[in-house]
């Protein structure tokens, strides 16, 4: 990296940090006050500045703001004696590359130094992606020119270079993993692993072992030591999809990792250090999940440092046609055959409301491709109901009448087309009744029921399995 400046009033801490940084091959100088640090920055701006929050003549945040406002490319890592969520969020929003909590661990500092790069390189890559998006409608692996997607691209560009935890929210099929991958690919951790974990797809009995690992003999069948996702993603990014499906007892352990950076394998008493950036995602309203008791409120606050809300495909206008043409081009490359949409097929694609979002659109294009005649993909193989999608969309957005469940003892029977629950019913029971009633009303058609409920098909499967349906 070149030259580092350590701004720390505790001489012992400053000396220790200087030795650690010098050991990694960097030239180091130290300052004990804001005034000395300002003079050092004016004379010879460093590549990296390790900055204590509390200094004798003021706050390190003042120097952080000045460093970000300067024309020099300075990576700033804030050092604090107290692991406060408010302090870390403020540091990241002011442009800090990362933050460290005292006492600073040598291994943690080493990993941080190994992945830092000049901000100018990140800015150049973001500028290049922005130019590509304007020309082609592509932002990395993401495709779309609509205003809602422009907002998403801007947020990705802003948060990628920081160490902030990202919480992606959006309906099933909107591309949450692609957004997580884009954040990773523009971050300082890009050279390290990106691991994606679908919390709703893992067995409740094995999810802890998969995430944290286990020791040999920890349980029946554990014939060897297993490294979990946190160990395998060390130095990189761990994407936790459908985090609201994680068991409550495991949420407590995840919260501990986020707060301390340590965890234990199943069957072990030895603490393991981890340096992982967490990106979480959900297709549910996280605040409703908290109210329903399926997501811990304290974990939500830890994850929701930088939320990104993905728009559904029906709100993205002409992006539907852009995506459809992209999927058709992919098939042309794969199959070596050129096939085109008829004008009527494109009209129906644009009119349809796509409850399954981009995933459903990709499947529809593939089906039309397979069934095409004479090189043309016609409207005949568009999704059922696409011909009159405006009426279907209105019907889909209206409250759907549900078949009532049998009332509990002492409960007043519901009117036809509704479910009724007494005051005091638990949120979990209300959710159960709504899901089962919707499922039965949809004639046990799982995809339709999942679309009406606004949850993923996998989540619906898990719920029905829990309800013994």
C-alpha positions in Angstrom: 0.0 0.0 0.0 2.9 2.4 0.6 2.5 4.8 3.5 0.3 4.6 6.5 -0.5 7.2 9.2 -1.7 6.1 12.6 -3.6 8.8 14.6 -3.8 7.5 18.2 -3.1 9.3 21.5 -2.3 6.1 23.5 1.4 5.7 22.8 1.4 1.9 23.6 -1.5 1.3 21.2 0.1 3.5 18.5 3.4 1.7 18.8 1.7 -1.8 18.6 -0.3 -0.7 15.5 2.8 0.8 13.9 4.7 -2.5 14.4 1.8 -4.6 12.9 1.5 -2.3 9.8 5.3 -2.1 9.3 5.4 -5.9 9.4 3.1 -6.0 6.4 5.7 -4.0 4.4 4.3 -0.5 4.8 6.0 2.7 5.9 4.4 4.1 9.0 4.2 7.4 10.9 2.2 8.3 14.0 0.4 11.3 15.4 -1.2 11.8 18.8 -3.6 14.7 18.1 -5.8 16.1 15.5 -3.6 19.1 15.0 -0.5 16.9 14.3 -2.5 14.7 12.0 -3.7 17.7 10.0 -0.1 18.9 9.5 1.0 15.4 8.4 -1.9 15.2 5.9 -1.0 18.6 4.4 2.7 17.7 4.1 2.5 14.1 2.8 -1.0 12.5 2.4 -0.8 8.8 3.3 -2.4 5.9 1.4 -4.0 4.6 4.6 -5.0 6.3 7.9 -5.8 4.4 11.1 -7.8 6.9 13.0 -8.9 6.8 16.7 -12.3 8.2 17.4 -11.5 9.9 20.7 -8.5 12.3 20.6 -7.3 14.9 23.1 -8.3 17.9 20.9 -11.4 16.6 19.2 -13.2 13.7 17.5 -11.7 11.6 14.8 -14.9 12.1 12.8 -13.7 15.6 12.0 -10.5 14.3 10.4 -12.5 11.6 8.6 -14.8 14.2 7.0 -11.7 16.4 6.0 -10.0 13.3 4.5 -13.0 12.4 2.4 -13.4 16.0 1.2 -9.8 16.3 0.0 -8.6 15.5 -3.5 -6.3 12.7 -2.2 -7.1 9.0 -2.3 -6.9 8.1 1.4 -8.3 4.9 2.9 -9.5 5.7 6.4 -10.1 2.9 9.0 -11.7 4.2 12.2 -10.6 2.7 15.6 -13.0 2.8 18.5 -12.9 1.4 22.1 -16.6 0.7 22.1 -18.4 -1.5 19.5 -21.4 0.8 19.0 -23.7 0.2 16.0 -24.3 4.0 15.8 -20.6 4.7 15.6 -20.0 2.1 12.9 -22.9 3.3 10.8 -21.8 6.9 11.0 -18.2 6.0 10.1 -19.3 4.0 7.0 -21.7 6.8 5.9 -18.9 9.3 6.1 -16.8 7.2 3.8 -14.6 5.1 6.2 -13.3 1.9 4.5 -13.8 -0.1 7.7 -13.6 0.2 11.4 -11.7 -1.7 14.1 -12.6 -2.3 17.8 -10.0 -2.1 20.5 -8.1 -4.2 21.4 -7.1 -4.6 17.7 -6.4 -8.2 16.8 -3.3 -8.7 14.7 -4.9 -11.2 12.4 -7.9 -8.9 11.9 -5.7 -6.0 11.0 -3.6 -8.2 8.6 -6.7 -9.3 6.7 -8.0 -5.7 6.5 -4.7 -4.5 5.1 -4.6 -7.3 2.5 -7.9 -6.3 0.9 -7.7 -2.5 1.0 -7.2 -0.7 -2.3 -7.2 2.9 -3.5 -10.7 4.5 -3.6 -9.8 5.8 -7.1 -9.8 2.3 -8.5 -13.3 1.6 -7.1 -14.6 4.9 -8.5 -13.1 4.1 -11.9 -14.8 0.7 -12.0 -18.2 2.2 -10.9 -17.9 4.9 -13.6 -17.1 2.2 -16.2 -20.2 0.2 -15.1 -22.4 3.4 -15.2 -21.2 4.1 -18.8 -21.9 0.5 -19.8 -25.4 0.7 -18.3 -26.2 3.8 -20.2 -25.2 2.2 -23.5 -26.5 -1.4 -23.0 -28.9 -1.3 -20.0 -26.5 -3.7 -18.1 -25.0 -3.0 -14.7 -22.7 -6.1 -14.2 -25.1 -9.1 -14.3 -28.1 -6.8 -13.7 -30.2 -5.7 -16.7 -32.6 -2.7 -16.8 -33.0 0.9 -17.6 -36.0 1.8 -15.6 -35.9 4.4 -12.9 -36.4 1.9 -10.0 -33.3 0.0 -11.2 -31.3 3.1 -11.6 -31.9 3.8 -7.9 -30.7 0.2 -7.1 -27.5 0.7 -9.2 -26.8 3.9 -7.4 -27.2 2.2 -4.0 -24.9 -0.7 -5.0 -22.2 1.7 -6.2 -22.4 3.7 -2.9 -22.3 0.7 -0.5 -20.0 -1.7 -2.3 -16.8 0.0 -1.3 -17.7 0.2 2.3 -17.8 -2.6 5.0 -21.5 -2.0 5.7 -23.9 -4.9 6.2 -26.5 -4.9 3.3 -30.1 -6.1 3.7 -31.8 -6.8 0.3 -35.5 -7.0 0.3 -37.8 -8.0 -2.6 -40.2 -10.5 -4.0 -39.1 -13.9 -5.0 -37.5 -13.9 -8.4 -36.4 -10.2 -8.4 -32.7 -10.9 -8.5 -31.6 -10.5 -4.9 -28.5 -12.8 -5.3 -27.4 -10.9 -8.4 -27.5 -7.7 -6.4 -25.5 -9.4 -3.6 -23.0 -10.6 -6.2 -22.7 -7.1 -7.6 -22.0 -5.6 -4.2 -19.2 -8.2 -3.7 -17.7 -7.8 -7.1 -17.3 -4.0 -6.5 -16.0 -4.4 -3.0 -12.5 -4.8 -1.6 -13.3 -8.4 -0.9 -13.7 -9.3 -4.6 -10.6 -11.5 -4.7 -12.0 -13.7 -1.9 -14.9 -16.1 -1.7 -18.6 -15.2 -2.3 -20.7 -17.9 -0.7 -24.6 -18.0 -1.0 -26.7 -19.8 1.6 -30.4 -20.3 1.2 -31.5 -20.5 4.9 -35.0 -21.8 3.8 -33.5 -24.7 1.9 -31.2 -26.1 4.6 -32.5 -28.8 7.0 -33.4 -27.3 10.4 -31.3 -30.1 12.0 -28.2 -29.4 9.9 -28.3 -25.7 9.4 -26.1 -24.8 12.4 -23.5 -27.4 11.3 -23.6 -26.0 7.7 -23.1 -22.4 8.8 -20.7 -22.8 11.7 -19.1 -26.2 11.0 -18.7 -29.1 13.3 -16.1 -31.2 15.0 -15.6 -34.9 14.4 -17.9 -36.9 16.6 -20.1 -33.9 17.4 -23.2 -35.9 16.5 -24.1 -39.2 14.9 -22.7 -39.3 11.4 -20.1 -36.6 12.0 -17.1 -38.7 10.9 -14.8 -35.8 10.2 -14.3 -32.1 11.0 -16.4 -29.9 8.8 -15.7 -26.2 7.9 -18.9 -24.2 7.8 -19.8 -21.2 5.6 -18.2 -18.7 8.0 -14.8 -20.4 7.8 -15.0 -21.0 4.0 -16.0 -17.3 3.3 -13.3 -15.9 5.6 -12.0 -12.6 4.1 -14.9 -12.6 1.6 -18.7 -12.2 1.5 -21.4 -14.5 3.0 -24.9 -14.1 1.4 -27.7 -15.3 3.7 -30.8 -15.6 1.5 -34.3 -16.0 3.1 -32.7 -15.1 6.5 -36.2 -14.9 8.0 -36.4 -18.7 7.6 -33.5 -19.2 10.0 -34.4 -21.0 13.3 -34.7 -18.6 16.3 -31.9 -20.3 18.3 -29.6 -19.9 15.3 -30.4 -16.3 15.0 -29.0 -15.7 18.5 -25.7 -17.3 17.4 -25.6 -15.2 14.1 -26.1 -12.1 16.1 -23.1 -13.0 18.3 -21.0 -13.4 15.2 -22.0 -10.0 13.9 -21.2 -8.4 17.2 -17.9 -10.1 18.1 -16.6 -11.7 14.9 -16.3 -15.0 16.7 -18.1 -18.3 16.6 -17.7 -22.0 17.7 -18.1 -25.1 15.6 -20.8 -27.5 16.8 -19.2 -29.8 19.4 -16.3 -27.4 20.1 -15.4 -25.0 22.9 -12.7 -23.2 21.0 -13.6 -19.7 19.6 -12.9 -19.2 15.9 -12.2 -15.7 14.5 -14.0 -14.7 11.2 -13.6 -11.7 8.9 -16.7 -11.9 6.7 -19.0 -9.3 5.2 -22.7 -10.3 5.6 -25.3 -9.6 3.0 -28.7 -10.8 3.9 -32.0 -11.0 1.9 -35.6 -11.8 2.4 -38.8 -11.9 0.3 -40.9 -11.0 3.3 -41.6 -7.7 5.1 -38.9 -8.0 7.8 -40.8 -5.8 10.3 -43.9 -8.1 9.8 -41.6 -11.0 10.4 -40.5 -9.5 13.7 -44.1 -8.9 14.7 -44.9 -12.6 13.8 -42.0 -13.7 16.0 -40.0 -15.4 13.2 -37.2 -12.8 13.1 -35.4 -11.3 16.2 -35.7 -7.6 16.4 -32.1 -7.1 17.5 -30.9 -9.2 14.6 -33.0 -7.1 12.2 -31.3 -3.9 13.4 -27.9 -5.5 13.0 -28.7 -6.6 9.4 -30.6 -3.6 8.3 -27.6 -1.2 8.2 -28.0 -0.5 4.5 -31.3 -1.7 3.1 -31.8 -2.1 -0.7 -35.4 -2.6 -1.9 -35.7 -4.4 -5.2 -38.7 -3.4 -7.4 -41.0 -6.2 -8.7 -40.8 -6.7 -12.5 -44.3 -5.3 -13.0 -43.0 -1.9 -11.8 -40.0 -1.8 -14.2 -41.8 -0.9 -17.5 -39.8 -1.5 -20.6 -37.3 -3.6 -18.7 -39.5 -6.6 -19.4 -38.8 -6.4 -23.1 -35.1 -5.7 -22.5 -34.8 -8.8 -20.3 -36.8 -11.0 -22.7 -34.5 -10.1 -25.5 -31.5 -10.8 -23.3 -32.8 -14.3 -22.4 -33.5 -15.0 -26.1 -29.9 -13.9 -27.0 -28.6 -16.3 -24.3 -30.5 -19.1 -25.8 -29.3 -18.2 -29.3 -25.7 -18.5 -28.1 -26.3 -21.7 -26.3 -28.3 -23.4 -29.0 -26.7 -21.8 -32.1 -30.2 -20.9 -33.5 -31.6 -17.4 -34.1 -35.2 -17.0 -33.1 -37.3 -13.8 -32.7 -40.4 -12.7 -30.9 -43.5 -11.8 -32.9 -44.8 -8.3 -32.2 -47.9 -9.7 -30.5 -45.7 -11.9 -28.2 -43.7 -8.8 -27.1 -47.0 -6.9 -26.5 -48.2 -9.6 -24.3 -44.9 -9.9 -22.4 -45.1 -6.2 -21.7 -48.7 -6.3 -20.5 -48.4 -9.3 -18.2 -47.9 -8.6 -14.5 -45.3 -11.4 -13.8 -46.1 -12.5 -10.2 -42.9 -14.7 -10.4 -40.8 -11.7 -11.6 -37.6 -12.1 -13.6 -37.4 -15.9 -12.8 -40.8 -16.5 -14.3 -40.0 -14.3 -17.4 -36.9 -16.3 -18.1 -38.8 -19.6 -17.9 -41.5 -18.2 -20.2 -39.0 -17.1 -22.8 -37.3 -20.6 -22.7 -40.7 -22.3 -23.2 -41.6 -20.0 -26.1 -38.2 -20.7 -27.6 -38.7 -24.5 -27.4 -42.2 -24.3 -28.9 -41.3 -21.7 -31.6 -42.1 -22.4 -35.3 -40.1 -21.2 -38.3 -37.8 -19.2 -36.1 -40.6 -17.1 -34.5 -41.7 -17.1 -30.8 -45.4 -16.4 -30.8 -47.9 -15.2 -28.3 -49.5 -18.7 -28.2 -46.9 -19.8 -25.7 -47.0 -16.8 -23.4 -48.1 -17.3 -19.8 -51.8 -18.2 -19.3 -53.8 -15.0 -19.0 -51.2 -12.8 -20.6 -53.7 -11.8 -23.2 -55.9 -10.0 -20.7 -53.3 -9.1 -18.2 -54.7 -5.7 -17.3 -57.8 -7.3 -15.9 -55.8 -10.0 -14.3 -53.5 -7.5 -12.6 -56.5 -5.6 -11.2 -57.8 -8.9 -9.9 -54.5 -9.9 -8.4 -54.1 -6.6 -6.6 -57.7 -6.8 -5.1 -58.2 -8.6 -1.8 -58.7 -12.3 -2.5 -61.6 -14.1 -0.9 -60.5 -17.1 1.0 -62.2 -20.3 2.0 -62.5 -20.2 5.8 -60.9 -22.9 8.0 -63.0 -24.8 10.5 -63.4 -22.5 13.5 -61.6 -23.3 16.7 -63.8 -24.3 19.7 -65.7 -21.2 20.9 -64.8 -19.2 17.8 -67.5 -17.6 15.7 -67.6 -19.1 12.2 -66.3 -16.8 9.4 -68.5 -15.6 6.6 -67.9 -17.4 3.2 -64.7 -16.1 1.5 -63.1 -14.9 4.7 -61.1 -16.2 7.7 -61.8 -14.9 11.2 -59.6 -15.1 14.3 -60.4 -13.9 17.8 -58.4 -11.1 19.5 -55.5 -12.6 21.3 -54.6 -15.2 18.6 -50.9 -15.5 18.2 -49.4 -14.1 15.0 -48.0 -17.6 14.1 -51.5 -19.0 14.2 -52.9 -16.1 12.1 -50.2 -16.8 9.6 -51.0 -20.5 9.5 -54.7 -19.9 8.9 -54.0 -17.4 6.1 -51.5 -19.7 4.4 -53.7 -22.8 4.6 -56.9 -21.0 3.6 -55.1 -19.4 0.6 -53.6 -22.7 -0.4 -57.0 -24.4 -0.3 -58.7 -21.6 -2.2 -56.1 -21.9 -5.0 -57.1 -25.6 -5.3 -53.8 -26.6 -3.8 -51.9 -24.9 -6.7 -48.7 -24.0 -4.9 -47.2 -21.5 -7.4 -50.5 -19.5 -7.5 -50.8 -19.6 -3.7 -47.2 -18.4 -3.2 -47.8 -15.5 -5.7 -51.0 -14.5 -3.9 -49.3 -14.6 -0.5 -46.2 -12.8 -1.7 -43.8 -15.5 -0.5 -41.4 -17.8 -2.4 -42.5 -21.2 -3.5 -39.8 -22.7 -1.2 -41.1 -20.8 1.8 -44.6 -22.1 1.0 -43.3 -25.7 0.8 -41.7 -25.3 4.2 -44.8 -23.9 5.8 -47.1 -26.6 4.4 -44.7 -29.2 5.5 -44.7 -27.8 9.0 -48.5 -27.8 8.9 -48.5 -31.4 7.8 -50.1 -30.6 4.4 
